Structure formats: C-alpha cells, structure tokens
Amino acid sequence: MLKLPLAHVDVLDQAIATIEQEVGRGREPFRQAARLLSTMPGLSADSVNVVVAEIGIDMPRLAAPGHLLSWACLCPRNDESAGKRRGTRLRGGGQWLKTTLVQAAGSAVKVKGSHLQAQFHRLHARRGANKAIIGGAASMLAAAWHRLRNGTEWHDLGAAHFDRADAAKTVHRLIRRLQQIGCVVQATPT
C-alpha cells in the first residue's frame, strides 16, 4: 500500500529536480549581476533574485539612478501649490521591489560603521525611522544601478563619509549648537 504514495513522491522529486535545472539554465545570464548585488549589505540571495528579476540587468536604458528610483516609486512626490507642501508620500507601485528593498534596508542599517547606518541616523533625526528606512532603500537601489551599469562591487563609504563630504557645514552646526547651550567657542582649523 505504501508503494503507490512513495512512487508518487519520487515522481514529484524528479519533476522538481528537472524544473530546478531549467531555472538554473535560465538564470545563467543573470549570475554576474546577482554576484555583484550580493556584495551589498542587507541583500540576501532571495533579495538579490527579486531585485534582478524586477529591474533586469540592462541599465543603459535608464539614463540615471533617479530614473530607476522614479520607476520603482521610491522617490517622494512633489505635491506643492502656492508655496504650501501638501505631502511627500510615496506613490504606489513596484510592490515586490519596494518591499524587498525596504526589508533589505532595515537589515543593512544594522551594520555597524557603515554608510547606510550613518545615513539612517541622519535621516532618522530629521524625518523619523520610516522615512529613514525608505531613504536607505532608495540609496541601495541607486547603488544597485551603479553596480549593474559599471560592473563594480560594493564599496562602503564608511560612517564618516558625511562628515568628510561637508566638514565646514558640520563645524558650523556644532559651533552653533555649543553657542545655544551657552559656550563661547573659538574654532581654529588644524
């Protein structure tokens, strides 16, 4: 009596193996892109497969990373009239890609000393945690555009990137904050 169900299980296992072989042959052109994207923090093998499946590997058709961000609906709307901003909610669309990138950004911001964590903390202070995660997801998608277009691996800029990029602005902000507290500050560059 057990031979019939066991034979059926064997047939199903053989069918699954055949399908996996066909899928593996179909994914061959995308292996290099998946390898490049897997170097980014927060992207697991399944996340990389979703990103490659959603955006493809043909990046020259998109002139800039902003075009990809707009297509994926990860850039805020500009709903402004008569000088009043009404909202910056994200447009609906790209549910698979957007959901995957938001989850990946949530885990990428936990990497200590990374550029994405520093960006998260900067945005979190001004806009809140949800907007900061969306900003991280947008940065990851822009980085994916660069990875696929140039064929380069992920290189983390580090947590001090924002301080290096705008050192004068950081100095003025910190001096102003110390003056608000009640300190007299004399800044001399080293």
Phi, psi and omega per residue, in radians:
M1 nan -0.513 -3.115
L2 -1.422 -0.249 -3.103
K3 -1.113 -0.701 -3.102
L4 -1.120 -0.886 3.098
P5 -1.117 -0.652 3.128
L6 -1.175 -0.656 3.079
A7 -1.132 -0.671 3.110
H8 -1.133 -0.727 3.090
V9 -1.072 -0.726 3.113
D10 -1.103 -0.708 3.108
V11 -1.123 -0.729 3.128
L12 -1.156 -0.713 3.091
D13 -1.081 -0.716 3.126
Q14 -1.159 -0.683 3.107
A15 -1.141 -0.709 3.111
I16 -1.109 -0.749 3.124
A17 -1.098 -0.699 3.113
T18 -1.121 -0.773 3.137
I19 -1.137 -0.706 3.120
E20 -1.109 -0.630 3.085
Q21 -1.142 -0.739 3.133
E22 -1.147 -0.723 3.110
V23 -1.129 -0.698 3.107
G24 -1.076 -0.710 3.087
R25 -1.185 -0.617 3.124
G26 -1.232 -0.462 -3.135
R27 -1.512 -0.056 -3.064
E28 -0.960 -0.786 3.140
P29 -1.141 -0.318 -3.061
F30 -1.742 -0.006 -3.073
R31 -1.110 -0.725 -3.137
Q32 -1.131 -0.745 3.113
A33 -1.112 -0.722 3.127
A34 -1.143 -0.646 3.115
R35 -1.142 -0.733 3.135
L36 -1.127 -0.733 -3.106
L37 -1.290 -0.453 -3.124
S38 -1.246 -0.191 3.089
T39 -1.369 -0.238 3.134
M40 -1.331 2.460 3.117
P41 -1.198 2.524 3.082
G42 1.603 -0.321 -3.112
L43 -1.665 1.985 3.067
S44 -1.473 3.117 -3.140
A45 -1.083 -0.711 3.119
D46 -1.175 -0.697 3.116
S47 -1.120 -0.716 3.116
V48 -1.084 -0.737 3.123
N49 -1.092 -0.686 3.116
V50 -1.152 -0.780 -3.121
V51 -1.097 -0.807 -3.141
V52 -1.135 -0.691 3.134
A53 -1.155 -0.615 -3.088
E54 -1.398 -0.761 -3.047
I55 -1.760 -0.270 -3.134
G56 1.360 -2.938 -3.120
I57 -2.127 0.036 -3.091
D58 -1.622 1.437 -3.076
M59 -1.420 -0.376 3.104
P60 -1.060 -0.332 3.110
R61 -1.267 -0.301 3.071
L62 -1.855 2.070 -3.010
A63 -1.181 -0.553 -3.061
A64 -2.598 2.827 3.103
P65 -1.072 -0.491 3.118
G66 -1.093 -0.554 3.101
H67 -1.158 -0.707 3.111
L68 -1.179 -0.714 3.117
L69 -1.097 -0.695 3.117
S70 -1.174 -0.737 3.128
W71 -1.105 -0.661 -3.130
A72 -1.426 -0.028 3.138
C73 1.070 0.715 3.091
L74 -1.899 0.213 3.071
C75 -1.955 2.502 -3.083
P76 -1.238 2.654 3.090
R77 -1.266 2.767 3.062
N78 -1.986 1.397 -3.096
D79 -1.725 1.541 -3.057
E80 -2.350 2.388 3.108
S81 -2.614 2.311 3.120
A82 0.987 0.619 3.084
G83 1.392 0.063 3.132
K84 -1.892 2.252 3.077
R85 -1.556 2.198 -3.099
R86 -1.656 -0.459 -3.127
G87 2.991 2.754 3.131
T88 -2.273 0.538 3.135
R89 -1.087 2.645 3.083
L90 -1.329 2.580 3.049
R91 -1.254 2.698 3.039
G92 -1.360 2.687 3.131
G93 2.313 2.791 3.108
G94 1.033 0.786 -3.000
Q95 -1.073 -0.702 -3.125
W96 -1.163 -0.852 -3.095
L97 -1.161 -0.820 -3.103
K98 -1.104 -0.778 -3.139
T99 -1.102 -0.767 -3.139
T100 -1.111 -0.766 -3.120
L101 -1.202 -0.618 3.104
V102 -1.153 -0.732 3.087
Q103 -1.132 -0.708 3.128
A104 -1.157 -0.688 3.118
A105 -1.151 -0.614 3.096
G106 -1.074 -0.617 3.102
S107 -1.510 -0.472 -3.131
A108 -1.230 -0.525 -3.126
V109 -1.289 -0.131 3.112
K110 -1.541 -0.096 3.105
V111 -1.332 2.001 -3.042
K112 -1.174 2.397 3.082
G113 1.300 0.311 -3.109
S114 -1.710 2.833 3.107
H115 -1.098 -0.731 -3.116
L116 -1.158 -0.606 3.093
Q117 -1.193 -0.717 3.110
A118 -1.129 -0.700 3.102
Q119 -1.131 -0.714 3.112
F120 -1.031 -0.811 -3.108
H121 -1.156 -0.632 3.100
R122 -1.142 -0.795 -3.127
L123 -1.267 -0.613 -3.134
H124 -1.059 -0.674 -3.112
A125 -1.134 -0.575 -3.080
R126 -1.699 -0.670 -2.936
R127 -2.066 -0.228 -3.124
G128 1.802 2.931 -3.020
A129 -1.189 -0.732 -3.097
N130 -1.122 -0.787 3.115
K131 -1.148 -0.593 3.126
A132 -1.170 -0.672 3.095
I133 -1.162 -0.725 3.102
I134 -1.090 -0.688 3.082
G135 -1.099 -0.683 3.079
G136 -1.144 -0.696 3.104
A137 -1.121 -0.692 3.103
A138 -1.139 -0.703 3.100
S139 -1.128 -0.675 3.119
M140 -1.149 -0.668 3.123
L141 -1.210 -0.668 3.072
A142 -1.132 -0.691 3.088
A143 -1.151 -0.619 3.093
A144 -1.131 -0.665 3.086
W145 -1.038 -0.797 3.128
H146 -1.144 -0.709 3.128
R147 -1.049 -0.795 -3.073
L148 -1.307 -0.594 -3.109
R149 -1.306 -0.749 -3.060
N150 -1.693 -0.244 -3.124
G151 1.247 0.563 -3.120
T152 -1.860 2.735 3.087
E153 -1.523 2.910 -3.127
W154 -1.180 2.315 3.036
H155 -2.251 1.967 -3.089
D156 -1.285 2.295 -3.129
L157 -1.337 -0.302 3.113
G158 1.600 2.846 -3.084
A159 -1.227 -0.445 -3.100
A160 -1.524 0.132 -3.104
H161 -1.026 -0.789 -3.092
F162 -1.180 -0.596 3.100
D163 -1.200 -0.700 3.112
R164 -1.198 -0.667 -3.056
A165 -1.201 -0.576 -3.073
D166 -2.373 1.042 -3.051
A167 -1.110 -0.728 -3.116
A168 -1.124 -0.705 3.129
K169 -1.132 -0.688 3.122
T170 -1.143 -0.736 3.124
V171 -1.068 -0.824 -3.129
H172 -1.120 -0.677 3.128
R173 -1.131 -0.759 -3.127
L174 -1.221 -0.666 3.085
I175 -1.108 -0.774 3.134
R176 -1.083 -0.669 3.134
R177 -1.175 -0.730 3.098
L178 -1.131 -0.642 3.104
Q179 -1.177 -0.586 3.090
Q180 -1.156 -0.586 3.125
I181 -1.261 -0.493 3.124
G182 2.101 0.277 -3.138
C183 -1.702 2.594 2.995
V184 -1.693 2.160 -3.014
V185 -2.113 2.326 3.024
Q186 -2.066 1.968 -3.090
A187 -1.684 2.203 3.035
T188 -2.204 2.130 -3.117
P189 -1.218 2.584 3.142
T190 -1.560 nan nan
